[in-house]
Amino acid sequence: MKEKNFLWSGKKVVSGFFITIAFLMSLVTAQTTLADTDDPTPANGSHYQYNEASYYDKSTSSYYHGVWTDAKDAWNNTGAFTWNEDIDPNCLTFTSSVSENTGAWADATGMTWNNVTVDNMGNQTGAKIYLNRYNLKKYGYSKQERTYVAEHELGHAMGLGHNEEGSESVMNPANRDYPIETCDIDGVNAIYNSQSSLSSSSTVDIEYAKDYSGKNGVDTLKNDAQDILMGTITNSVPHTSDSEDGNTYTTQTLKISKSLKGNITGQIDFNQAGSDSVKVENSQLLERGDSVIVMLNKDDAGNYYVIDDGQGIFLSQLSNNQVNNNLNDLKTDGGPSGFIRVSDQSSYMENTLQ
Ligand SMILES: [Zn+2]
């Protein structure tokens, strides 16, 4: 950072000299930093009162206990936050792992529930922090990579949100390769050194094995989707479980107006992460009457689910009232329609999503 400041000021004074140095700088920059890393890493709006918290580790295997211990130590070594392992099983914050491939867990490598309990000031007092052994094994994560995911999940509990797609941050939305970086430490310091306002709404962060964020990710998403369907949500039934697996999802019923990929017709039920009372980061609960394009896969239990949740949901740009008036247009394909992806609000024409 110091070098960069020096060079920018040098540009105005010695322009010929600058060209040489700028060339050298571009080499250094290309090797040491990636584009699109926010520093500090953003906050997710939930956090403990102080930069210290205790957790109970429910892991029954020494392997996963070791993963959580390594992740804890990594955060403690930054000096920005202190995690204490508690021997009390009733500790309000806990780490654990599941082996799940249905509902919100389908394709997810980890999940963190923030604000499971809060104090009367709205400060978080409890969080539920999970790794999903099923997908970590399925996608061949090494123990070190699982530790990075564990550091990421602890980061959510501490109050960090996601850094950018492609960022060099432990909070990269699909982190597998990065340890805690300077931007992440800066993010934690920003949270606990400021008097930021608190929200006590329940949120859940879900990690996916693949990252489909960004415009280019849509091509991968389209490729991975078993079915791409356009239609109207006719029913929405939440299943909120507070059981140990933390599974929360909503079963959506879609009346299909058009199949853009695959050959399903008529009506289909699929699962969306989240419920009517739990907000999923970067997603939006589908409501009855919503006109959507959804990209679906089938899990090993035979249930359809939205790939990467918000990244696989595209809402019609028409308002609900307009949708009712224009439903025939959608049904009969009266020309391409505009859709907005709920995860990043980027817009797409219907014919670019098939
Ligand atoms: Zn995350």
Boltz pocket constraint, residues with backbone or C-beta under 6 A from the ligand:
constraints:
  - pocket:
      binder: B
      contacts: [[A, 152], [A, 156], [A, 162], [A, 171], [A, 172], [A, 173], [A, 205], [A, 206], [A, 207]]
      max_distance: 6.0
